[in-house]
Amino acid sequence: MPVSVRQVVHMERRADSAREARLVSLLEHNIRTELQVANSALELGLSDSTIERLMEGVTSGLLYAFNIDWSPDWVKPGQVHTWEEGGAFFARCSGCLRDSPPADSRLSAEDWARQHEALH
């Protein structure tokens, strides 16, 4: 029986913290997105369920073999990761990796992330 991504995280990384669970979620999202882009760009014709299985396999392999953390190189020290989606702005707490609620401005989202991070 294949081992799931969640089982690997539990066994190998002892994912008992919300941050580690969020880290796995972000990794899965990134790998899934890359597979979807490749599927579309290369016209591979992969089904959604095949993409999910591939994502789980790649994620499991990475978590098994590497110590992975969220640290995108575009977020410079002292800065906050922000983005716009559907007309709303969001920011991510670098400590726990929680995303802000939707905000009307990038500055409001950044303020939320800084205030939230100070609570850690």
Rosetta constraint file for C-alpha pairs under 8 A:
AtomPair CA 3 CA 7 HARMONIC 6.21 0.50
AtomPair CA 3 CA 8 HARMONIC 6.79 0.50
AtomPair CA 4 CA 8 HARMONIC 6.39 0.50
AtomPair CA 4 CA 56 HARMONIC 6.84 0.50
AtomPair CA 4 CA 57 HARMONIC 7.99 0.50
AtomPair CA 4 CA 60 HARMONIC 7.11 0.50
AtomPair CA 5 CA 9 HARMONIC 6.26 0.50
AtomPair CA 5 CA 56 HARMONIC 5.71 0.50
AtomPair CA 5 CA 57 HARMONIC 7.42 0.50
AtomPair CA 5 CA 59 HARMONIC 6.45 0.50
AtomPair CA 5 CA 60 HARMONIC 4.90 0.50
AtomPair CA 6 CA 10 HARMONIC 6.15 0.50
AtomPair CA 7 CA 11 HARMONIC 5.96 0.50
AtomPair CA 8 CA 12 HARMONIC 5.60 0.50
AtomPair CA 8 CA 13 HARMONIC 7.47 0.50
AtomPair CA 8 CA 60 HARMONIC 6.21 0.50
AtomPair CA 8 CA 63 HARMONIC 7.13 0.50
AtomPair CA 8 CA 64 HARMONIC 6.70 0.50
AtomPair CA 9 CA 13 HARMONIC 5.05 0.50
AtomPair CA 9 CA 14 HARMONIC 6.22 0.50
AtomPair CA 9 CA 15 HARMONIC 5.62 0.50
AtomPair CA 9 CA 24 HARMONIC 7.86 0.50
AtomPair CA 9 CA 60 HARMONIC 7.83 0.50
AtomPair CA 9 CA 63 HARMONIC 6.78 0.50
AtomPair CA 9 CA 64 HARMONIC 7.86 0.50
AtomPair CA 10 CA 14 HARMONIC 4.50 0.50
AtomPair CA 10 CA 15 HARMONIC 4.91 0.50
AtomPair CA 10 CA 16 HARMONIC 7.39 0.50
AtomPair CA 11 CA 15 HARMONIC 7.91 0.50
AtomPair CA 12 CA 63 HARMONIC 7.77 0.50
AtomPair CA 12 CA 64 HARMONIC 6.56 0.50
AtomPair CA 13 CA 63 HARMONIC 7.90 0.50
AtomPair CA 15 CA 20 HARMONIC 5.56 0.50
AtomPair CA 15 CA 21 HARMONIC 6.23 0.50
AtomPair CA 16 CA 20 HARMONIC 7.19 0.50
AtomPair CA 16 CA 21 HARMONIC 7.63 0.50
AtomPair CA 17 CA 21 HARMONIC 6.46 0.50
AtomPair CA 18 CA 22 HARMONIC 6.09 0.50
AtomPair CA 18 CA 96 HARMONIC 7.38 0.50
AtomPair CA 19 CA 23 HARMONIC 6.05 0.50
AtomPair CA 19 CA 95 HARMONIC 7.90 0.50
AtomPair CA 19 CA 96 HARMONIC 4.93 0.50
AtomPair CA 19 CA 97 HARMONIC 6.32 0.50
AtomPair CA 20 CA 24 HARMONIC 6.31 0.50
AtomPair CA 21 CA 25 HARMONIC 6.32 0.50
AtomPair CA 22 CA 26 HARMONIC 6.18 0.50
AtomPair CA 22 CA 96 HARMONIC 7.86 0.50
AtomPair CA 22 CA 97 HARMONIC 6.54 0.50
AtomPair CA 22 CA 98 HARMONIC 7.63 0.50
AtomPair CA 23 CA 27 HARMONIC 6.17 0.50
AtomPair CA 23 CA 69 HARMONIC 6.89 0.50
AtomPair CA 23 CA 70 HARMONIC 6.59 0.50
AtomPair CA 23 CA 97 HARMONIC 7.30 0.50
AtomPair CA 24 CA 28 HARMONIC 6.06 0.50
AtomPair CA 25 CA 29 HARMONIC 6.14 0.50
AtomPair CA 26 CA 30 HARMONIC 6.17 0.50
AtomPair CA 27 CA 31 HARMONIC 6.19 0.50
AtomPair CA 27 CA 59 HARMONIC 7.06 0.50
AtomPair CA 28 CA 32 HARMONIC 5.95 0.50
AtomPair CA 28 CA 55 HARMONIC 6.52 0.50
AtomPair CA 28 CA 56 HARMONIC 7.36 0.50
AtomPair CA 28 CA 59 HARMONIC 6.33 0.50
AtomPair CA 29 CA 33 HARMONIC 6.05 0.50
AtomPair CA 30 CA 34 HARMONIC 6.26 0.50
AtomPair CA 31 CA 35 HARMONIC 6.19 0.50
AtomPair CA 31 CA 55 HARMONIC 5.90 0.50
AtomPair CA 31 CA 58 HARMONIC 7.69 0.50
AtomPair CA 31 CA 59 HARMONIC 7.39 0.50
AtomPair CA 32 CA 36 HARMONIC 6.14 0.50
AtomPair CA 32 CA 51 HARMONIC 6.86 0.50
AtomPair CA 32 CA 52 HARMONIC 7.01 0.50
AtomPair CA 32 CA 55 HARMONIC 5.55 0.50
AtomPair CA 33 CA 37 HARMONIC 6.16 0.50
AtomPair CA 34 CA 38 HARMONIC 6.16 0.50
AtomPair CA 35 CA 39 HARMONIC 5.92 0.50
AtomPair CA 35 CA 51 HARMONIC 6.54 0.50
AtomPair CA 35 CA 55 HARMONIC 7.51 0.50
AtomPair CA 36 CA 40 HARMONIC 6.17 0.50
AtomPair CA 36 CA 51 HARMONIC 7.21 0.50
AtomPair CA 37 CA 41 HARMONIC 5.94 0.50
AtomPair CA 38 CA 42 HARMONIC 5.65 0.50
AtomPair CA 38 CA 43 HARMONIC 7.75 0.50
AtomPair CA 38 CA 44 HARMONIC 7.69 0.50
AtomPair CA 39 CA 43 HARMONIC 5.54 0.50
AtomPair CA 39 CA 44 HARMONIC 4.91 0.50
AtomPair CA 39 CA 45 HARMONIC 6.40 0.50
AtomPair CA 39 CA 46 HARMONIC 6.30 0.50
AtomPair CA 40 CA 44 HARMONIC 6.81 0.50
AtomPair CA 40 CA 45 HARMONIC 7.64 0.50
AtomPair CA 46 CA 50 HARMONIC 6.03 0.50
AtomPair CA 46 CA 51 HARMONIC 6.50 0.50
AtomPair CA 47 CA 51 HARMONIC 6.30 0.50
AtomPair CA 48 CA 52 HARMONIC 6.21 0.50
AtomPair CA 49 CA 53 HARMONIC 6.25 0.50
AtomPair CA 50 CA 54 HARMONIC 6.12 0.50
AtomPair CA 51 CA 55 HARMONIC 5.99 0.50
AtomPair CA 52 CA 56 HARMONIC 6.17 0.50
AtomPair CA 53 CA 57 HARMONIC 6.21 0.50
AtomPair CA 54 CA 58 HARMONIC 6.12 0.50
AtomPair CA 55 CA 59 HARMONIC 5.94 0.50
AtomPair CA 56 CA 60 HARMONIC 5.94 0.50
AtomPair CA 57 CA 61 HARMONIC 6.16 0.50
AtomPair CA 58 CA 62 HARMONIC 6.19 0.50
AtomPair CA 59 CA 63 HARMONIC 6.09 0.50
AtomPair CA 60 CA 64 HARMONIC 5.96 0.50
AtomPair CA 61 CA 65 HARMONIC 6.16 0.50
AtomPair CA 62 CA 66 HARMONIC 5.58 0.50
AtomPair CA 62 CA 68 HARMONIC 7.81 0.50
AtomPair CA 63 CA 67 HARMONIC 6.79 0.50
AtomPair CA 63 CA 68 HARMONIC 6.84 0.50
AtomPair CA 71 CA 75 HARMONIC 7.56 0.50
AtomPair CA 75 CA 79 HARMONIC 5.92 0.50
AtomPair CA 75 CA 80 HARMONIC 6.40 0.50
AtomPair CA 75 CA 81 HARMONIC 5.81 0.50
AtomPair CA 76 CA 80 HARMONIC 7.89 0.50
AtomPair CA 80 CA 91 HARMONIC 6.65 0.50
AtomPair CA 80 CA 92 HARMONIC 6.82 0.50
AtomPair CA 80 CA 93 HARMONIC 7.38 0.50
AtomPair CA 80 CA 94 HARMONIC 7.42 0.50
AtomPair CA 80 CA 110 HARMONIC 6.20 0.50
AtomPair CA 80 CA 113 HARMONIC 7.12 0.50
AtomPair CA 80 CA 114 HARMONIC 7.65 0.50
AtomPair CA 81 CA 91 HARMONIC 5.49 0.50
AtomPair CA 81 CA 92 HARMONIC 5.58 0.50
AtomPair CA 81 CA 93 HARMONIC 7.83 0.50
AtomPair CA 81 CA 94 HARMONIC 7.95 0.50
AtomPair CA 81 CA 110 HARMONIC 7.93 0.50
AtomPair CA 82 CA 89 HARMONIC 7.04 0.50
AtomPair CA 82 CA 90 HARMONIC 5.46 0.50
AtomPair CA 82 CA 91 HARMONIC 4.18 0.50
AtomPair CA 82 CA 92 HARMONIC 6.59 0.50
AtomPair CA 82 CA 106 HARMONIC 6.87 0.50
AtomPair CA 82 CA 109 HARMONIC 7.25 0.50
AtomPair CA 82 CA 110 HARMONIC 6.89 0.50
AtomPair CA 83 CA 89 HARMONIC 5.74 0.50
AtomPair CA 83 CA 90 HARMONIC 5.44 0.50
AtomPair CA 83 CA 91 HARMONIC 6.54 0.50
AtomPair CA 83 CA 106 HARMONIC 7.55 0.50
AtomPair CA 84 CA 88 HARMONIC 5.56 0.50
AtomPair CA 84 CA 89 HARMONIC 4.43 0.50
AtomPair CA 84 CA 90 HARMONIC 6.24 0.50
AtomPair CA 84 CA 106 HARMONIC 7.78 0.50
AtomPair CA 85 CA 89 HARMONIC 6.36 0.50
AtomPair CA 85 CA 90 HARMONIC 7.65 0.50
AtomPair CA 88 CA 102 HARMONIC 5.42 0.50
AtomPair CA 88 CA 103 HARMONIC 5.57 0.50
AtomPair CA 88 CA 104 HARMONIC 5.79 0.50
AtomPair CA 88 CA 105 HARMONIC 7.22 0.50
AtomPair CA 89 CA 102 HARMONIC 5.66 0.50
AtomPair CA 89 CA 103 HARMONIC 5.01 0.50
AtomPair CA 89 CA 104 HARMONIC 6.23 0.50
AtomPair CA 89 CA 105 HARMONIC 5.76 0.50
AtomPair CA 89 CA 106 HARMONIC 5.33 0.50
AtomPair CA 89 CA 109 HARMONIC 6.10 0.50
AtomPair CA 90 CA 99 HARMONIC 6.66 0.50
AtomPair CA 90 CA 100 HARMONIC 5.45 0.50
AtomPair CA 90 CA 101 HARMONIC 6.59 0.50
AtomPair CA 90 CA 102 HARMONIC 5.64 0.50
AtomPair CA 90 CA 103 HARMONIC 6.36 0.50
AtomPair CA 90 CA 106 HARMONIC 7.01 0.50
AtomPair CA 90 CA 109 HARMONIC 5.25 0.50
AtomPair CA 90 CA 110 HARMONIC 7.69 0.50
AtomPair CA 91 CA 99 HARMONIC 5.72 0.50
AtomPair CA 91 CA 100 HARMONIC 5.31 0.50
AtomPair CA 91 CA 106 HARMONIC 7.85 0.50
AtomPair CA 91 CA 109 HARMONIC 5.18 0.50
AtomPair CA 91 CA 110 HARMONIC 5.66 0.50
AtomPair CA 91 CA 112 HARMONIC 7.53 0.50
AtomPair CA 91 CA 113 HARMONIC 5.90 0.50
AtomPair CA 92 CA 97 HARMONIC 5.70 0.50
AtomPair CA 92 CA 98 HARMONIC 5.66 0.50
AtomPair CA 92 CA 99 HARMONIC 4.42 0.50
AtomPair CA 92 CA 100 HARMONIC 6.16 0.50
AtomPair CA 92 CA 113 HARMONIC 6.01 0.50
AtomPair CA 93 CA 97 HARMONIC 4.87 0.50
AtomPair CA 93 CA 98 HARMONIC 5.40 0.50
AtomPair CA 93 CA 99 HARMONIC 6.37 0.50
AtomPair CA 93 CA 100 HARMONIC 7.68 0.50
AtomPair CA 93 CA 113 HARMONIC 4.97 0.50
AtomPair CA 93 CA 114 HARMONIC 7.18 0.50
AtomPair CA 93 CA 116 HARMONIC 6.74 0.50
AtomPair CA 93 CA 117 HARMONIC 5.73 0.50
AtomPair CA 94 CA 98 HARMONIC 7.91 0.50
AtomPair CA 94 CA 117 HARMONIC 7.01 0.50
AtomPair CA 95 CA 117 HARMONIC 6.02 0.50
AtomPair CA 95 CA 120 HARMONIC 7.10 0.50
AtomPair CA 96 CA 117 HARMONIC 7.79 0.50
AtomPair CA 99 CA 113 HARMONIC 7.81 0.50
AtomPair CA 100 CA 109 HARMONIC 6.33 0.50
AtomPair CA 100 CA 112 HARMONIC 6.48 0.50
AtomPair CA 100 CA 113 HARMONIC 6.50 0.50
AtomPair CA 101 CA 109 HARMONIC 7.66 0.50
AtomPair CA 102 CA 109 HARMONIC 7.38 0.50
AtomPair CA 103 CA 108 HARMONIC 6.04 0.50
AtomPair CA 103 CA 109 HARMONIC 5.53 0.50
AtomPair CA 104 CA 108 HARMONIC 6.91 0.50
AtomPair CA 104 CA 109 HARMONIC 7.91 0.50
AtomPair CA 105 CA 109 HARMONIC 6.49 0.50
AtomPair CA 106 CA 110 HARMONIC 6.15 0.50
AtomPair CA 107 CA 111 HARMONIC 6.07 0.50
AtomPair CA 108 CA 112 HARMONIC 6.28 0.50
AtomPair CA 109 CA 113 HARMONIC 6.40 0.50
AtomPair CA 110 CA 114 HARMONIC 6.22 0.50
AtomPair CA 111 CA 115 HARMONIC 6.09 0.50
AtomPair CA 112 CA 116 HARMONIC 5.93 0.50
AtomPair CA 113 CA 117 HARMONIC 5.93 0.50
AtomPair CA 114 CA 118 HARMONIC 6.22 0.50
AtomPair CA 115 CA 119 HARMONIC 6.84 0.50
AtomPair CA 116 CA 120 HARMONIC 7.41 0.50
